[in-house]
């Protein structure tokens, strides 16, 4: 519906099952995001150039060892995803500031996200990435 009517379509990656009590992160996999973005584009049709795509980054982890951080994240709520799936997901940013900048650029190229949001606990971690993208 949003793709057919709204100016902005936001993607969050996490669905809630069992009456909203159990988060399901399986939608965070890159091929599923490909399918969601394709559906938005098909539904928007002629007006696709008027539609902005927004992504809600669920986790921001600043680290020099992205592989280890992804392994640690691939537990609990995120256990349905492999570390590689986590690193490829547009809903997670893991790594150094430079790595996150490159990830965001690649995700914009791949999916067309025009802007990124995150939850308040991750805003400070994301701030240097935003500054770098803004050329500061």
C-alpha positions in Angstrom: 0.0 0.0 0.0 2.8 2.4 0.9 4.5 2.0 -2.5 1.3 2.8 -4.3 0.4 5.8 -2.3 3.1 7.2 0.0 6.1 9.4 -0.8 8.3 7.4 1.6 8.5 3.7 2.1 10.3 2.5 5.2 11.8 -0.9 5.6 12.6 -2.3 9.1 13.5 -5.9 8.6 12.0 -7.2 11.8 8.5 -8.7 11.8 6.6 -9.7 15.0 4.9 -13.0 15.4 2.8 -14.5 18.2 0.7 -11.4 18.6 3.7 -9.0 18.6 5.7 -10.8 21.3 8.3 -12.6 19.2 10.6 -10.7 16.8 11.5 -12.5 13.6 14.7 -11.2 11.9 14.5 -13.6 9.0 13.4 -10.7 6.8 16.8 -9.1 7.3 18.4 -11.4 4.7 19.7 -9.5 1.7 17.7 -11.6 -0.9 14.5 -10.9 1.1 15.3 -7.2 1.0 15.8 -7.5 -2.8 12.3 -9.0 -3.1 10.8 -6.3 -0.9 12.4 -3.5 -2.8 11.4 -5.1 -6.1 7.8 -5.2 -4.9 7.9 -1.6 -3.9 9.3 -0.6 -7.4 6.7 -2.7 -9.2 3.9 -1.4 -7.1 5.0 2.2 -7.4 5.2 1.9 -11.2 5.5 5.2 -12.9 5.8 7.1 -9.7 8.9 5.2 -8.4 11.1 8.3 -8.9 8.8 10.1 -6.4 9.2 7.5 -3.8 12.0 7.6 -1.2 13.2 4.4 0.4 14.1 4.5 4.1 15.9 1.8 6.0 15.8 1.4 9.8 19.1 0.1 11.0 18.4 -2.2 14.0 22.0 -2.4 15.3 25.1 -0.3 14.9 28.3 -1.9 16.2 31.6 0.0 15.9 34.4 -2.5 16.0 37.7 -3.3 14.3 36.7 -7.0 14.0 33.4 -7.1 12.1 33.5 -10.9 11.7 33.7 -11.5 15.4 31.0 -8.9 16.2 28.7 -10.5 13.6 29.4 -14.0 15.2 28.4 -12.5 18.6 25.3 -10.9 17.2 24.3 -14.2 15.6 22.9 -15.4 18.9 19.7 -14.9 20.7 17.2 -12.9 18.6 19.6 -12.9 15.7 20.4 -16.7 15.8 18.4 -17.4 12.7 21.0 -15.4 10.7 24.6 -16.4 9.9 27.4 -13.9 10.5 27.6 -13.4 6.7 23.9 -12.7 6.5 24.2 -10.2 9.3 27.1 -8.4 7.5 25.1 -8.3 4.3 21.9 -7.0 5.9 21.0 -3.4 5.4 19.5 -3.5 8.9 22.8 -3.9 10.6 26.0 -1.8 10.5 29.1 -3.5 11.9 32.7 -2.4 11.6 34.9 0.7 11.5 33.5 4.0 10.5 35.0 3.6 7.1 33.5 0.2 6.7 30.1 1.4 7.6 30.4 4.3 5.2 31.2 1.9 2.4 28.4 -0.4 3.4 25.9 2.4 3.3 27.1 3.6 -0.1 26.9 0.0 -1.4 23.4 -0.4 0.0 22.3 2.9 -1.5 23.6 1.6 -4.9 22.0 -1.8 -4.5 18.6 -0.9 -3.0 18.2 2.8 -3.5 17.9 3.8 0.1 17.8 7.6 0.3 18.1 7.8 4.0 18.9 5.8 7.1 17.4 5.8 10.6 18.4 4.0 13.7 17.2 3.6 17.3 18.3 6.0 19.9 20.8 3.8 21.7 22.8 3.6 18.4 22.7 7.3 17.4 26.0 8.2 19.0 27.7 5.2 17.2 26.2 6.2 13.9 27.1 9.9 14.2 30.7 9.7 12.9 29.4 7.7 10.0 26.9 10.4 9.1 29.6 13.1 9.5 31.9 11.2 7.2 29.1 10.8 4.6 28.3 14.5 4.9 32.0 15.4 4.2 32.9 16.5 7.7 
